Amino acid sequence: MARSMALVVLMFVAVIMARTTLSAAQGGSGLTPAPAPDAGAGFSLPVSAAVVASSLLLSLLALVNKN
């Protein structure tokens, strides 16, 4: 029983390896590279630094006054 199970697993692995080799051999069917991201788009803030700083300052004052 264990020997037949090992044979089935071995055949399954062989089929998977053959399929990946064949798909890698076909040149045009691979994945295309991702487009380049826009420069600086990840760091744009819709609010000014003064608004953020005043919000942090008010939160700090509220925390200090609570205790």
mmCIF file of the N, C-alpha and C atoms, coordinates in Angstrom:
data_MODEL
# 
_entry.id   MODEL 
# 
loop_
_atom_site.group_PDB 
_atom_site.id 
_atom_site.type_symbol 
_atom_site.label_atom_id 
_atom_site.label_alt_id 
_atom_site.label_comp_id 
_atom_site.label_asym_id 
_atom_site.label_entity_id 
_atom_site.label_seq_id 
_atom_site.pdbx_PDB_ins_code 
_atom_site.Cartn_x 
_atom_site.Cartn_y 
_atom_site.Cartn_z 
_atom_site.occupancy 
_atom_site.B_iso_or_equiv 
_atom_site.pdbx_formal_charge 
_atom_site.auth_seq_id 
_atom_site.auth_comp_id 
_atom_site.auth_asym_id 
_atom_site.auth_atom_id 
_atom_site.pdbx_PDB_model_num 
ATOM 1   N N  . MET A 1 1  ? 0.825  -1.195 0.000   1.00 0.00 ? 1  MET A N  1 
ATOM 2   C CA . MET A 1 1  ? 0.000  0.000  0.000   1.00 0.00 ? 1  MET A CA 1 
ATOM 3   C C  . MET A 1 1  ? 0.869  1.259  0.000   1.00 0.00 ? 1  MET A C  1 
ATOM 4   N N  . ALA A 1 2  ? 1.861  1.268  0.865   1.00 0.00 ? 2  ALA A N  1 
ATOM 5   C CA . ALA A 1 2  ? 2.726  2.446  0.951   1.00 0.00 ? 2  ALA A CA 1 
ATOM 6   C C  . ALA A 1 2  ? 3.555  2.613  -0.313  1.00 0.00 ? 2  ALA A C  1 
ATOM 7   N N  . ARG A 1 3  ? 3.906  1.486  -0.931  1.00 0.00 ? 3  ARG A N  1 
ATOM 8   C CA . ARG A 1 3  ? 4.704  1.548  -2.150  1.00 0.00 ? 3  ARG A CA 1 
ATOM 9   C C  . ARG A 1 3  ? 3.893  2.137  -3.305  1.00 0.00 ? 3  ARG A C  1 
ATOM 10  N N  . SER A 1 4  ? 2.628  1.779  -3.388  1.00 0.00 ? 4  SER A N  1 
ATOM 11  C CA . SER A 1 4  ? 1.792  2.326  -4.461  1.00 0.00 ? 4  SER A CA 1 
ATOM 12  C C  . SER A 1 4  ? 1.516  3.812  -4.225  1.00 0.00 ? 4  SER A C  1 
ATOM 13  N N  . MET A 1 5  ? 1.380  4.199  -2.976  1.00 0.00 ? 5  MET A N  1 
ATOM 14  C CA . MET A 1 5  ? 1.178  5.615  -2.655  1.00 0.00 ? 5  MET A CA 1 
ATOM 15  C C  . MET A 1 5  ? 2.414  6.422  -3.025  1.00 0.00 ? 5  MET A C  1 
ATOM 16  N N  . ALA A 1 6  ? 3.587  5.883  -2.767  1.00 0.00 ? 6  ALA A N  1 
ATOM 17  C CA . ALA A 1 6  ? 4.829  6.561  -3.130  1.00 0.00 ? 6  ALA A CA 1 
ATOM 18  C C  . ALA A 1 6  ? 4.942  6.689  -4.643  1.00 0.00 ? 6  ALA A C  1 
ATOM 19  N N  . LEU A 1 7  ? 4.487  5.673  -5.376  1.00 0.00 ? 7  LEU A N  1 
ATOM 20  C CA . LEU A 1 7  ? 4.520  5.723  -6.828  1.00 0.00 ? 7  LEU A CA 1 
ATOM 21  C C  . LEU A 1 7  ? 3.573  6.795  -7.360  1.00 0.00 ? 7  LEU A C  1 
ATOM 22  N N  . VAL A 1 8  ? 2.399  6.925  -6.763  1.00 0.00 ? 8  VAL A N  1 
ATOM 23  C CA . VAL A 1 8  ? 1.440  7.944  -7.176  1.00 0.00 ? 8  VAL A CA 1 
ATOM 24  C C  . VAL A 1 8  ? 2.005  9.336  -6.913  1.00 0.00 ? 8  VAL A C  1 
ATOM 25  N N  . VAL A 1 9  ? 2.607  9.543  -5.768  1.00 0.00 ? 9  VAL A N  1 
ATOM 26  C CA . VAL A 1 9  ? 3.206  10.841 -5.433  1.00 0.00 ? 9  VAL A CA 1 
ATOM 27  C C  . VAL A 1 9  ? 4.346  11.159 -6.391  1.00 0.00 ? 9  VAL A C  1 
ATOM 28  N N  . LEU A 1 10 ? 5.167  10.161 -6.704  1.00 0.00 ? 10 LEU A N  1 
ATOM 29  C CA . LEU A 1 10 ? 6.276  10.359 -7.624  1.00 0.00 ? 10 LEU A CA 1 
ATOM 30  C C  . LEU A 1 10 ? 5.772  10.730 -9.017  1.00 0.00 ? 10 LEU A C  1 
ATOM 31  N N  . MET A 1 11 ? 4.725  10.085 -9.472  1.00 0.00 ? 11 MET A N  1 
ATOM 32  C CA . MET A 1 11 ? 4.160  10.414 -10.785 1.00 0.00 ? 11 MET A CA 1 
ATOM 33  C C  . MET A 1 11 ? 3.557  11.816 -10.786 1.00 0.00 ? 11 MET A C  1 
ATOM 34  N N  . PHE A 1 12 ? 2.900  12.186 -9.693  1.00 0.00 ? 12 PHE A N  1 
ATOM 35  C CA . PHE A 1 12 ? 2.321  13.517 -9.584  1.00 0.00 ? 12 PHE A CA 1 
ATOM 36  C C  . PHE A 1 12 ? 3.403  14.588 -9.651  1.00 0.00 ? 12 PHE A C  1 
ATOM 37  N N  . VAL A 1 13 ? 4.488  14.381 -8.946  1.00 0.00 ? 13 VAL A N  1 
ATOM 38  C CA . VAL A 1 13 ? 5.605  15.334 -8.964  1.00 0.00 ? 13 VAL A CA 1 
ATOM 39  C C  . VAL A 1 13 ? 6.220  15.404 -10.361 1.00 0.00 ? 13 VAL A C  1 
ATOM 40  N N  . ALA A 1 14 ? 6.344  14.263 -11.031 1.00 0.00 ? 14 ALA A N  1 
ATOM 41  C CA . ALA A 1 14 ? 6.910  14.257 -12.381 1.00 0.00 ? 14 ALA A CA 1 
ATOM 42  C C  . ALA A 1 14 ? 6.025  15.030 -13.353 1.00 0.00 ? 14 ALA A C  1 
ATOM 43  N N  . VAL A 1 15 ? 4.710  14.879 -13.235 1.00 0.00 ? 15 VAL A N  1 
ATOM 44  C CA . VAL A 1 15 ? 3.794  15.611 -14.120 1.00 0.00 ? 15 VAL A CA 1 
ATOM 45  C C  . VAL A 1 15 ? 3.884  17.110 -13.858 1.00 0.00 ? 15 VAL A C  1 
ATOM 46  N N  . ILE A 1 16 ? 3.931  17.503 -12.606 1.00 0.00 ? 16 ILE A N  1 
ATOM 47  C CA . ILE A 1 16 ? 4.038  18.926 -12.268 1.00 0.00 ? 16 ILE A CA 1 
ATOM 48  C C  . ILE A 1 16 ? 5.344  19.508 -12.804 1.00 0.00 ? 16 ILE A C  1 
ATOM 49  N N  . MET A 1 17 ? 6.429  18.788 -12.648 1.00 0.00 ? 17 MET A N  1 
ATOM 50  C CA . MET A 1 17 ? 7.715  19.280 -13.148 1.00 0.00 ? 17 MET A CA 1 
ATOM 51  C C  . MET A 1 17 ? 7.713  19.392 -14.667 1.00 0.00 ? 17 MET A C  1 
ATOM 52  N N  . ALA A 1 18 ? 7.096  18.437 -15.354 1.00 0.00 ? 18 ALA A N  1 
ATOM 53  C CA . ALA A 1 18 ? 7.035  18.492 -16.810 1.00 0.00 ? 18 ALA A CA 1 
ATOM 54  C C  . ALA A 1 18 ? 6.186  19.672 -17.272 1.00 0.00 ? 18 ALA A C  1 
ATOM 55  N N  . ARG A 1 19 ? 5.098  19.923 -16.599 1.00 0.00 ? 19 ARG A N  1 
ATOM 56  C CA . ARG A 1 19 ? 4.238  21.051 -16.978 1.00 0.00 ? 19 ARG A CA 1 
ATOM 57  C C  . ARG A 1 19 ? 4.948  22.384 -16.770 1.00 0.00 ? 19 ARG A C  1 
ATOM 58  N N  . THR A 1 20 ? 5.662  22.532 -15.656 1.00 0.00 ? 20 THR A N  1 
ATOM 59  C CA . THR A 1 20 ? 6.365  23.796 -15.423 1.00 0.00 ? 20 THR A CA 1 
ATOM 60  C C  . THR A 1 20 ? 7.508  23.980 -16.411 1.00 0.00 ? 20 THR A C  1 
ATOM 61  N N  . THR A 1 21 ? 8.161  22.895 -16.796 1.00 0.00 ? 21 THR A N  1 
ATOM 62  C CA . THR A 1 21 ? 9.235  22.998 -17.778 1.00 0.00 ? 21 THR A CA 1 
ATOM 63  C C  . THR A 1 21 ? 8.676  23.405 -19.132 1.00 0.00 ? 21 THR A C  1 
ATOM 64  N N  . LEU A 1 22 ? 7.556  22.828 -19.515 1.00 0.00 ? 22 LEU A N  1 
ATOM 65  C CA . LEU A 1 22 ? 6.951  23.171 -20.800 1.00 0.00 ? 22 LEU A CA 1 
ATOM 66  C C  . LEU A 1 22 ? 6.439  24.604 -20.814 1.00 0.00 ? 22 LEU A C  1 
ATOM 67  N N  . SER A 1 23 ? 5.844  25.050 -19.724 1.00 0.00 ? 23 SER A N  1 
ATOM 68  C CA . SER A 1 23 ? 5.338  26.422 -19.704 1.00 0.00 ? 23 SER A CA 1 
ATOM 69  C C  . SER A 1 23 ? 6.475  27.432 -19.661 1.00 0.00 ? 23 SER A C  1 
ATOM 70  N N  . ALA A 1 24 ? 7.600  27.072 -19.055 1.00 0.00 ? 24 ALA A N  1 
ATOM 71  C CA . ALA A 1 24 ? 8.754  27.974 -19.037 1.00 0.00 ? 24 ALA A CA 1 
ATOM 72  C C  . ALA A 1 24 ? 9.424  28.030 -20.405 1.00 0.00 ? 24 ALA A C  1 
ATOM 73  N N  . ALA A 1 25 ? 9.317  26.950 -21.179 1.00 0.00 ? 25 ALA A N  1 
ATOM 74  C CA . ALA A 1 25 ? 9.947  26.919 -22.486 1.00 0.00 ? 25 ALA A CA 1 
ATOM 75  C C  . ALA A 1 25 ? 9.198  27.788 -23.497 1.00 0.00 ? 25 ALA A C  1 
ATOM 76  N N  . GLN A 1 26 ? 7.918  28.006 -23.280 1.00 0.00 ? 26 GLN A N  1 
ATOM 77  C CA . GLN A 1 26 ? 7.142  28.856 -24.169 1.00 0.00 ? 26 GLN A CA 1 
ATOM 78  C C  . GLN A 1 26 ? 7.433  30.298 -23.793 1.00 0.00 ? 26 GLN A C  1 
ATOM 79  N N  . GLY A 1 27 ? 8.095  31.010 -24.651 1.00 0.00 ? 27 GLY A N  1 
ATOM 80  C CA . GLY A 1 27 ? 8.614  32.331 -24.316 1.00 0.00 ? 27 GLY A CA 1 
ATOM 81  C C  . GLY A 1 27 ? 7.577  33.394 -24.043 1.00 0.00 ? 27 GLY A C  1 
ATOM 82  N N  . GLY A 1 28 ? 6.530  33.541 -24.852 1.00 0.00 ? 28 GLY A N  1 
ATOM 83  C CA . GLY A 1 28 ? 5.629  34.669 -24.751 1.00 0.00 ? 28 GLY A CA 1 
ATOM 84  C C  . GLY A 1 28 ? 4.558  34.549 -23.691 1.00 0.00 ? 28 GLY A C  1 
ATOM 85  N N  . SER A 1 29 ? 4.433  33.421 -23.038 1.00 0.00 ? 29 SER A N  1 
ATOM 86  C CA . SER A 1 29 ? 3.322  33.254 -22.099 1.00 0.00 ? 29 SER A CA 1 
ATOM 87  C C  . SER A 1 29 ? 3.690  33.588 -20.661 1.00 0.00 ? 29 SER A C  1 
ATOM 88  N N  . GLY A 1 30 ? 4.836  34.172 -20.417 1.00 0.00 ? 30 GLY A N  1 
ATOM 89  C CA . GLY A 1 30 ? 5.247  34.497 -19.053 1.00 0.00 ? 30 GLY A CA 1 
ATOM 90  C C  . GLY A 1 30 ? 4.543  35.734 -18.522 1.00 0.00 ? 30 GLY A C  1 
ATOM 91  N N  . LEU A 1 31 ? 4.796  36.046 -17.282 1.00 0.00 ? 31 LEU A N  1 
ATOM 92  C CA . LEU A 1 31 ? 4.206  37.227 -16.667 1.00 0.00 ? 31 LEU A CA 1 
ATOM 93  C C  . LEU A 1 31 ? 4.903  38.487 -17.163 1.00 0.00 ? 31 LEU A C  1 
ATOM 94  N N  . THR A 1 32 ? 4.149  39.515 -17.333 1.00 0.00 ? 32 THR A N  1 
ATOM 95  C CA . THR A 1 32 ? 4.734  40.785 -17.742 1.00 0.00 ? 32 THR A CA 1 
ATOM 96  C C  . THR A 1 32 ? 5.156  41.565 -16.508 1.00 0.00 ? 32 THR A C  1 
ATOM 97  N N  . PRO A 1 33 ? 6.188  42.389 -16.590 1.00 0.00 ? 33 PRO A N  1 
ATOM 98  C CA . PRO A 1 33 ? 6.611  43.166 -15.422 1.00 0.00 ? 33 PRO A CA 1 
ATOM 99  C C  . PRO A 1 33 ? 5.589  44.246 -15.078 1.00 0.00 ? 33 PRO A C  1 
ATOM 100 N N  . ALA A 1 34 ? 5.551  44.602 -13.828 1.00 0.00 ? 34 ALA A N  1 
ATOM 101 C CA . ALA A 1 34 ? 4.632  45.638 -13.360 1.00 0.00 ? 34 ALA A CA 1 
ATOM 102 C C  . ALA A 1 34 ? 5.088  47.003 -13.865 1.00 0.00 ? 34 ALA A C  1 
ATOM 103 N N  . PRO A 1 35 ? 4.148  47.899 -14.108 1.00 0.00 ? 35 PRO A N  1 
ATOM 104 C CA . PRO A 1 35 ? 4.550  49.241 -14.556 1.00 0.00 ? 35 PRO A CA 1 
ATOM 105 C C  . PRO A 1 35 ? 5.244  49.999 -13.430 1.00 0.00 ? 35 PRO A C  1 
ATOM 106 N N  . ALA A 1 36 ? 6.076  50.930 -13.804 1.00 0.00 ? 36 ALA A N  1 
ATOM 107 C CA . ALA A 1 36 ? 6.810  51.722 -12.818 1.00 0.00 ? 36 ALA A CA 1 
ATOM 108 C C  . ALA A 1 36 ? 5.835  52.642 -12.072 1.00 0.00 ? 36 ALA A C  1 
ATOM 109 N N  . PRO A 1 37 ? 5.971  52.760 -10.766 1.00 0.00 ? 37 PRO A N  1 
ATOM 110 C CA . PRO A 1 37 ? 5.083  53.651 -10.011 1.00 0.00 ? 37 PRO A CA 1 
ATOM 111 C C  . PRO A 1 37 ? 5.400  55.115 -10.287 1.00 0.00 ? 37 PRO A C  1 
ATOM 112 N N  . ASP A 1 38 ? 4.424  55.961 -10.072 1.00 0.00 ? 38 ASP A N  1 
ATOM 113 C CA . ASP A 1 38 ? 4.647  57.390 -10.232 1.00 0.00 ? 38 ASP A CA 1 
ATOM 114 C C  . ASP A 1 38 ? 5.620  57.870 -9.159  1.00 0.00 ? 38 ASP A C  1 
ATOM 115 N N  . ALA A 1 39 ? 6.568  58.680 -9.540  1.00 0.00 ? 39 ALA A N  1 
ATOM 116 C CA . ALA A 1 39 ? 7.585  59.148 -8.608  1.00 0.00 ? 39 ALA A CA 1 
ATOM 117 C C  . ALA A 1 39 ? 6.973  60.091 -7.589  1.00 0.00 ? 39 ALA A C  1 
ATOM 118 N N  . GLY A 1 40 ? 7.120  59.769 -6.323  1.00 0.00 ? 40 GLY A N  1 
ATOM 119 C CA . GLY A 1 40 ? 6.650  60.631 -5.256  1.00 0.00 ? 40 GLY A CA 1 
ATOM 120 C C  . GLY A 1 40 ? 5.176  60.515 -4.942  1.00 0.00 ? 40 GLY A C  1 
ATOM 121 N N  . ALA A 1 41 ? 4.443  59.639 -5.593  1.00 0.00 ? 41 ALA A N  1 
ATOM 122 C CA . ALA A 1 41 ? 3.002  59.558 -5.376  1.00 0.00 ? 41 ALA A CA 1 
ATOM 123 C C  . ALA A 1 41 ? 2.663  58.980 -4.008  1.00 0.00 ? 41 ALA A C  1 
ATOM 124 N N  . GLY A 1 42 ? 3.562  58.193 -3.435  1.00 0.00 ? 42 GLY A N  1 
ATOM 125 C CA . GLY A 1 42 ? 3.277  57.577 -2.151  1.00 0.00 ? 42 GLY A CA 1 
ATOM 126 C C  . GLY A 1 42 ? 3.454  58.513 -0.972  1.00 0.00 ? 42 GLY A C  1 
ATOM 127 N N  . PHE A 1 43 ? 4.073  59.645 -1.149  1.00 0.00 ? 43 PHE A N  1 
ATOM 128 C CA . PHE A 1 43 ? 4.368  60.536 -0.039  1.00 0.00 ? 43 PHE A CA 1 
ATOM 129 C C  . PHE A 1 43 ? 3.618  61.859 -0.106  1.00 0.00 ? 43 PHE A C  1 
ATOM 130 N N  . SER A 1 44 ? 2.633  61.963 -0.983  1.00 0.00 ? 44 SER A N  1 
ATOM 131 C CA . SER A 1 44 ? 1.904  63.226 -1.074  1.00 0.00 ? 44 SER A CA 1 
ATOM 132 C C  . SER A 1 44 ? 0.876  63.305 0.049   1.00 0.00 ? 44 SER A C  1 
ATOM 133 N N  . LEU A 1 45 ? 0.850  64.407 0.753   1.00 0.00 ? 45 LEU A N  1 
ATOM 134 C CA . LEU A 1 45 ? -0.090 64.609 1.845   1.00 0.00 ? 45 LEU A CA 1 
ATOM 135 C C  . LEU A 1 45 ? -1.156 65.604 1.422   1.00 0.00 ? 45 LEU A C  1 
ATOM 136 N N  . PRO A 1 46 ? -2.433 65.272 1.627   1.00 0.00 ? 46 PRO A N  1 
ATOM 137 C CA . PRO A 1 46 ? -3.481 66.212 1.241   1.00 0.00 ? 46 PRO A CA 1 
ATOM 138 C C  . PRO A 1 46 ? -3.646 67.359 2.236   1.00 0.00 ? 46 PRO A C  1 
ATOM 139 N N  . VAL A 1 47 ? -3.034 67.262 3.407   1.00 0.00 ? 47 VAL A N  1 
ATOM 140 C CA . VAL A 1 47 ? -3.108 68.334 4.399   1.00 0.00 ? 47 VAL A CA 1 
ATOM 141 C C  . VAL A 1 47 ? -1.699 68.851 4.659   1.00 0.00 ? 47 VAL A C  1 
ATOM 142 N N  . SER A 1 48 ? -1.632 70.069 5.136   1.00 0.00 ? 48 SER A N  1 
ATOM 143 C CA . SER A 1 48 ? -0.315 70.663 5.370   1.00 0.00 ? 48 SER A CA 1 
ATOM 144 C C  . SER A 1 48 ? 0.293  70.133 6.670   1.00 0.00 ? 48 SER A C  1 
ATOM 145 N N  . ALA A 1 49 ? 1.566  70.331 6.802   1.00 0.00 ? 49 ALA A N  1 
ATOM 146 C CA . ALA A 1 49 ? 2.271  69.883 7.996   1.00 0.00 ? 49 ALA A CA 1 
ATOM 147 C C  . ALA A 1 49 ? 1.815  70.661 9.225   1.00 0.00 ? 49 ALA A C  1 
ATOM 148 N N  . ALA A 1 50 ? 1.377  71.903 9.046   1.00 0.00 ? 50 ALA A N  1 
ATOM 149 C CA . ALA A 1 50 ? 0.911  72.704 10.177  1.00 0.00 ? 50 ALA A CA 1 
ATOM 150 C C  . ALA A 1 50 ? -0.359 72.107 10.779  1.00 0.00 ? 50 ALA A C  1 
ATOM 151 N N  . VAL A 1 51 ? -1.246 71.589 9.950   1.00 0.00 ? 51 VAL A N  1 
ATOM 152 C CA . VAL A 1 51 ? -2.477 70.968 10.458  1.00 0.00 ? 51 VAL A CA 1 
ATOM 153 C C  . VAL A 1 51 ? -2.145 69.709 11.245  1.00 0.00 ? 51 VAL A C  1 
ATOM 154 N N  . VAL A 1 52 ? -1.233 68.918 10.731  1.00 0.00 ? 52 VAL A N  1 
ATOM 155 C CA . VAL A 1 52 ? -0.842 67.688 11.424  1.00 0.00 ? 52 VAL A CA 1 
ATOM 156 C C  . VAL A 1 52 ? -0.159 68.024 12.744  1.00 0.00 ? 52 VAL A C  1 
ATOM 157 N N  . ALA A 1 53 ? 0.741  68.998 12.734  1.00 0.00 ? 53 ALA A N  1 
ATOM 158 C CA . ALA A 1 53 ? 1.453  69.376 13.947  1.00 0.00 ? 53 ALA A CA 1 
ATOM 159 C C  . ALA A 1 53 ? 0.500  69.946 14.995  1.00 0.00 ? 53 ALA A C  1 
ATOM 160 N N  . SER A 1 54 ? -0.458 70.768 14.580  1.00 0.00 ? 54 SER A N  1 
ATOM 161 C CA . SER A 1 54 ? -1.397 71.329 15.555  1.00 0.00 ? 54 SER A CA 1 
ATOM 162 C C  . SER A 1 54 ? -2.304 70.246 16.126  1.00 0.00 ? 54 SER A C  1 
ATOM 163 N N  . SER A 1 55 ? -2.673 69.260 15.321  1.00 0.00 ? 55 SER A N  1 
ATOM 164 C CA . SER A 1 55 ? -3.477 68.158 15.822  1.00 0.00 ? 55 SER A CA 1 
ATOM 165 C C  . SER A 1 55 ? -2.706 67.342 16.858  1.00 0.00 ? 55 SER A C  1 
ATOM 166 N N  . LEU A 1 56 ? -1.445 67.078 16.578  1.00 0.00 ? 56 LEU A N  1 
ATOM 167 C CA . LEU A 1 56 ? -0.622 66.344 17.541  1.00 0.00 ? 56 LEU A CA 1 
ATOM 168 C C  . LEU A 1 56 ? -0.422 67.138 18.823  1.00 0.00 ? 56 LEU A C  1 
ATOM 169 N N  . LEU A 1 57 ? -0.221 68.441 18.704  1.00 0.00 ? 57 LEU A N  1 
ATOM 170 C CA . LEU A 1 57 ? -0.032 69.288 19.878  1.00 0.00 ? 57 LEU A CA 1 
ATOM 171 C C  . LEU A 1 57 ? -1.287 69.330 20.738  1.00 0.00 ? 57 LEU A C  1 
ATOM 172 N N  . LEU A 1 58 ? -2.449 69.487 20.117  1.00 0.00 ? 58 LEU A N  1 
ATOM 173 C CA . LEU A 1 58 ? -3.704 69.497 20.874  1.00 0.00 ? 58 LEU A CA 1 
ATOM 174 C C  . LEU A 1 58 ? -3.964 68.155 21.540  1.00 0.00 ? 58 LEU A C  1 
ATOM 175 N N  . SER A 1 59 ? -3.636 67.052 20.867  1.00 0.00 ? 59 SER A N  1 
ATOM 176 C CA . SER A 1 59 ? -3.801 65.739 21.467  1.00 0.00 ? 59 SER A CA 1 
ATOM 177 C C  . SER A 1 59 ? -2.881 65.556 22.660  1.00 0.00 ? 59 SER A C  1 
ATOM 178 N N  . LEU A 1 60 ? -1.651 66.051 22.550  1.00 0.00 ? 60 LEU A N  1 
ATOM 179 C CA . LEU A 1 60 ? -0.698 65.958 23.662  1.00 0.00 ? 60 LEU A CA 1 
ATOM 180 C C  . LEU A 1 60 ? -1.169 66.788 24.843  1.00 0.00 ? 60 LEU A C  1 
ATOM 181 N N  . LEU A 1 61 ? -1.689 68.002 24.576  1.00 0.00 ? 61 LEU A N  1 
ATOM 182 C CA . LEU A 1 61 ? -2.192 68.850 25.662  1.00 0.00 ? 61 LEU A CA 1 
ATOM 183 C C  . LEU A 1 61 ? -3.407 68.204 26.331  1.00 0.00 ? 61 LEU A C  1 
ATOM 184 N N  . ALA A 1 62 ? -4.286 67.591 25.567  1.00 0.00 ? 62 ALA A N  1 
ATOM 185 C CA . ALA A 1 62 ? -5.454 66.928 26.140  1.00 0.00 ? 62 ALA A CA 1 
ATOM 186 C C  . ALA A 1 62 ? -5.033 65.737 26.999  1.00 0.00 ? 62 ALA A C  1 
ATOM 187 N N  . LEU A 1 63 ? -4.011 65.017 26.569  1.00 0.00 ? 63 LEU A N  1 
ATOM 188 C CA . LEU A 1 63 ? -3.524 63.884 27.344  1.00 0.00 ? 63 LEU A CA 1 
ATOM 189 C C  . LEU A 1 63 ? -2.886 64.339 28.648  1.00 0.00 ? 63 LEU A C  1 
ATOM 190 N N  . VAL A 1 64 ? -2.127 65.437 28.593  1.00 0.00 ? 64 VAL A N  1 
ATOM 191 C CA . VAL A 1 64 ? -1.486 65.964 29.805  1.00 0.00 ? 64 VAL A CA 1 
ATOM 192 C C  . VAL A 1 64 ? -2.529 66.503 30.766  1.00 0.00 ? 64 VAL A C  1 
ATOM 193 N N  . ASN A 1 65 ? -3.542 67.211 30.284  1.00 0.00 ? 65 ASN A N  1 
ATOM 194 C CA . ASN A 1 65 ? -4.561 67.786 31.150  1.00 0.00 ? 65 ASN A CA 1 
ATOM 195 C C  . ASN A 1 65 ? -5.448 66.726 31.784  1.00 0.00 ? 65 ASN A C  1 
ATOM 196 N N  . LYS A 1 66 ? -5.600 65.580 31.135  1.00 0.00 ? 66 LYS A N  1 
ATOM 197 C CA . LYS A 1 66 ? -6.440 64.517 31.670  1.00 0.00 ? 66 LYS A CA 1 
ATOM 198 C C  . LYS A 1 66 ? -5.812 63.904 32.907  1.00 0.00 ? 66 LYS A C  1 
ATOM 199 N N  . ASN A 1 67 ? -4.515 63.787 32.933  1.00 0.00 ? 67 ASN A N  1 
ATOM 200 C CA . ASN A 1 67 ? -3.832 63.169 34.073  1.00 0.00 ? 67 ASN A CA 1 
ATOM 201 C C  . ASN A 1 67 ? -3.455 64.255 35.013  1.00 0.00 ? 67 ASN A C  1 
# 
